[in-house]
Amino acid sequence: MKFIVSSSSLLKNVNLISGVINSSNTLPILDNFLFELEGNQLKITGSDLETTITTTIEVESGDTAKIAVPSKILSDTLKTFPDQPLTFIQKEDNLMEIVSEQGNYQIALESADEYPQAPEVQEAVASTLQAGILSEAISKTLFATGNDELRPVMTGVFFQAGKDNFKFVATDAHRLVKYTRKDLQSAEATEYIMPKKPLNLLRNILAGSNEDVNIEYNQTNTRFSFQNIVLTCRLIDGKYPNYEAVIPKENPNVLTINRNLFLTSLKRVAIFSNKTTNQVRLKLSGSSLVIHAEDVDFASKAEERLPCDYNGADMQIGFNSKFLIEVLNNLQSDDITLEMSEPSRAGIIKPVDGLEDGEEILMLVMPVMLNA
């Protein structure tokens, strides 16, 4: 086996898939990239068993062969080269020689026959999404996923496609995000739960592109095909909670405020909150919002008064400042609304501006019980 490839092209493609490889694998073969050469096409695969990514690049060769190359030493070596052609030569005793303008380097290979195959996605339902829309949906929802392995369905993002919209939902029971695209449709109603890790990888792969992504899924796996990249992953098994049931429908108390003003004030006041509860108290009355935090144990407290537009009954409501700040950080609008019904029910945050046609986003934050 012998092929010649651009060092920068190989590094770019290796970087795209290296994130799938775990720092500690139960199977040592998964510490490697699988190289499959067929003529002038080199397919590179990385996997952690749950998620598999392949990318295909052009090389100079006429050979057909398959090898497993240690991922870390290859990545670390490629990062040191200026752009230049590299020659890879498979030698006896399962060794690979890399020839560059600077010198020669030798790597011990593993048996490619031990490398696990990506699952076939049979009897799949297919749909197509624009890369930019999918990347945006992932960015808007991923932060709200949970980390509790005892509730695995809440560690992923719920994809729900219908005949007149496409919804992406994430929740960790403290906050919830529902991102809706009314400009997307599916021929049939479909839903599945995507794990967090492959979504993070997808977001990085799709960033800045507006080409189409082909999605195929069945009850156990899903496959995303984009340009020269294919990502296949196992879906989270289980039924997603009825998220609509936790979204209050009647919210007569509505606060409208500048998002950045609200956010920077929260960040300052939250410094003085209790380090266990991170509680901030919002006092709403007329055209004024007072943000208050206190840590009795350390005799520290802070309070700020902000101008706002508030329609509703005077009320006080408490929130975990970390969750509130994170929600506001993940919106891009100039102004937001905070809709509330009563202090014991969730607050709903929506952007006032900055959305495209057909785009809707709702973020929900659960309140915390106020101390007397």
N, C-alpha and C positions, 0 to 999 in steps of 0.2 A: 504494500500500500504506500502510495506517495501522492502528495498534492501540494500545490502552492496557493497561498491565500494572502490577502492584504492583512497586515497586523491590526490596523484600525477597524476594518470590517469585522474581523473575527472577535476583537475585544468588544465592539458594540453589541454583537449578538450574544456573546457569552454573558455580558452584563445584564442583558434583558432577562435571561433565564436563571442567573445564579441565585437570585433571591428565593427560589423555591427550595434550594438545598439547605437542610437543617444543619446546625452546628454540631449536633450529635445525632447520628443515625443508628437505628437498631440493625440495619443491614449495611455492612461496610461498602457494598457496591454503590450505594446511593451517595457516597462521597465523590462520585465520578460523573462526568458528562459522557453520554453515549454518542459517539461519532459514527454515523452511517454514511459511507461514501458510495455514490453511484454515478459514475461518469464525472461530470463537472458540477454535480449537486452534492453538497455536504449538509446532512441533517444533524443538528445538535439537539440532544434531549437532556433535560434535568428533571428530577422527580423526588418526591418525598413519600411516595405510594398513594397519598390522598390527592395530590395535584401533580400533573405532568405538563411541562411546557416543551414544545419543539419549535425550532426555528431553522429555516433552510437558506443557505447562502451559496453563491457561485464560487467555485475554485477552479484551478487549472489541474485537470487530472483526467484519466480515462479508466481508472481502476474501480473495482467494486470490493468493499471490505467494511468491517464493523469492528470498532475498538472502544474500550472504556478508558477515559483519560482523567486522572485525578484533577478535580475542579479547582482546588485552591492553588496548587503550584502553577497550573496553567494560567489562571486569572492573574495571579501575582506577577508572573513573567510577562504576560502581554501588556500589563500596565506600564512596564518600564521601557517599552520600545517606542521610538518615533515611527511614523507611518512608513512601512517598508514591506516588501514581499517576504514571507516566511515559507520555508520548505519543511514539510512534515514527512518523515520517512519511517515506516514501521520496520524494525529490525528483528533479528532472531532473539530468542529468550524473552519474548514479550516486552520489548523495549521500543520506545519512540524517540527518534532524534529530531530536534528542531534546529534548522540551520538559518541563521540571520546574517546580516551584514557585519555584526559585531563578533559572532562566534557560534559555537555549537553547544547544544544543551540536550541532556538525555533524561527521559522520564520513564519510570516503570509503569506498565499498563496492567489493567485488570481484565479478566475474561468478560467479553461483551455478552456472552451467552447467559450470564447470571443477571443481566439487567432486566428489571421487570418491564413488561409491555404496558402501554397506556390502554385502559379499557375501551372497548368499542361501545359507541353510543347507538345501540340498535333500537329500531322502532321509535325513532325520535320525532318529537314535535320541533319544527323549525320556525325561526323568526329572524328578523334583521333589525338592528339598531345602528344609528349613526354613532361613530366612536366618541365624538364630543359629548353627545347626550348621555351615553352610558358612563363616561368618565365623570361628568357632572353629577349624575345620579349617585354614583359611588361616593364621591366627595361629600355630597350633602347628607348622606345617611350613615356612613361607616362609623363615624365618631360616636354614634348613639347606640351601637351594639354592645351587648353585655359580655362579661368575662366568666360568668358562672357556668362551669362545666356540668353542673347538676341540671341546668336548664339549657341544653345545647341549642334548641331552636332560637333562643334569644341572643346567641353569639354570632348570628349571621344576619344577612339582609334578605327580606322577603320580596321576591319578584312576583308581581301579580299583573298579568296581562289580560285585558278584556277587549271587546270589540270596539270600544270607543275611547279607551285610555290605557295607560301603562303606569302602574304604581310601584314605588320602591319604599319599603317600610323598615325601620329599625327601632328597637326599644330595648332598654335594660331595666325596665320597670320604674325608673326614676324620671326618665325623659323618653320622648317618642318623636320620631320624624316621619312624616308622610310626604314623599315627593311624587307629584303626579304630572304626567305628560299627556295632555289631551290631544296632542298632534301625533300620537303613536297608537297603532291598533294591532290587534292580533286576530288571525282568522278564526281562532277558537280560544275560549277562556282557559288560561293556563296559570299555574303558580308553583313556585319552588323556593327553597331557602338556600342561598349561596353562602358558603363559609367566608370568614374574614380574610384569611391569608391569600387565597386566589384573587379576591377582589382588590386587595392592596397591590398585588402584582399587575392585575389588569389595568388599574388606574395609572400606574407608571408607564405601562406599555402603550396605552391609548392617548396619553397626554399630547395635546396639540394637533391631533388628527381629526379630520371630519369624514374619513372614509367609512364604509359600512363594515359592521361586525356581524358575521353570521353566527347565530346561536342555535344549537341543537341540544335537546335535553330529553331524558326519559325519567323514570321514577328514581333512578339511583345516581346518574351522572349527567353532567352537562359539558358541552364543548363549545369554545369560542374560537372562531377562525377569523384572523385579521391579517391582511397582507401575507407575509411569509411566516406568520406565527400561529400556532395552534395551542390553546390551553384547555386541558381536560381535567375536570375535578369531580370528586364525589360530593353529592349534595348532602345537606343535613337532613337526616331522617326525622320526621315528626310533623305534627300539625301546629301551624303558627297560631298564637293566641288571637282572639277576636279583638283586634286593636280598635275597631270602630266603637266598641262598647265603652272604652275608657275616655273617649273624646267627648267632653260635655257639649251638648247641642245648643243649650240656651245660655248665652253669656252676655248679660245686659251691661256689665261694667267694662268699659273699653278705654284703655290708656293708649294714646298715640304720642310717641316721643322720638327724638333723634337717636338713632341706634348708637352712634359713636359716643355721644354725650352720656347716654345711659351706661354704656359699656365701661368707659373710663372711670366714671363715678363708682360703679360697682367694684371695679378692681381696687380702687383706693380704700373704699369703706370695708371691703371684705378682709383686708389685712388685719382689721381690729376685731374680726369675728372669732367665735369659739373655734379652736382648731379641730375639734371632734365633729361638730355639727355644721360648721361653715355657714351658720344661719345669718341671713340678712332679712330685715323687716322693711316692707314697703308700706308707707302710709299714704293713702290716696285721698285727696280732697280738692275739689274745684280744679284750678289750673296749676296745682302744685303736687309734686311727688317728693316725699321725704324718704331717703334710704338710711337705715339705721343698723348698726352692728355693735355687739357688745360681748366682751369676754370677762365675766364677773371674776373668774379665778385670778386674772392678771390686772384687774381694774383698768382695762382699756376699753374705749368705745369711740365710735365715730358716727357722724351724721352729716348728710348733705341734702340740700334742697334744690330740686331741679324744676325748671319750667316745663310744662307739658300740656297736653290737651286731654282732659279726662271727663268722660261722660258716664255717670253712674253714682251709686250711693257711696258715701264715705266708707272706707274699709281699710283694714290692715291685713296683710298676708305675708307669710314667711316662705322663703325659698332657700335651698342650698345654693350658695353663691357660685360654687364651682360649676354646677350644672347650668345655671343661668348664664354665666359668662361664656361657657363653651357653646351654648346654643347661639348666643349673639355673635360670637366669633365666626360661626359658620353661615352667617347671612351676609350678603353684600349690599343690602339696600341702605338708603340714607335714613329712612324712617321705618319704624316698626309699630305694630299694634300688639298690645297684651290684653287679651280678652279673658274676663273672669266672671264666675257666677257667685262664688262664696269662698271664704278663706280655707275651707277644707277640701275644695275641689281644684283640679288641675288648671293651670293658666295656659292659654294658647297664644303662641307668638307667631305672627305672620308678617312678611315684608309688605310695606305699602307700595314700593316701587322696585324697579330693577329687574323685573321678570320679563321673559320673552312671551310672545303669544302662545297660548296653550300650556304654559308652565305654571304650576301651583306648588306651594310648599307650606306645610303646617308643622310647627314644632311645639311640642307640649312638655311642660315641666311640672312635676308633682310638687305640691306645697309641703312644707314641714310645719309641725305644730309649734305655734308661738308660745314662748314662756310668758307667764302672766306679767 
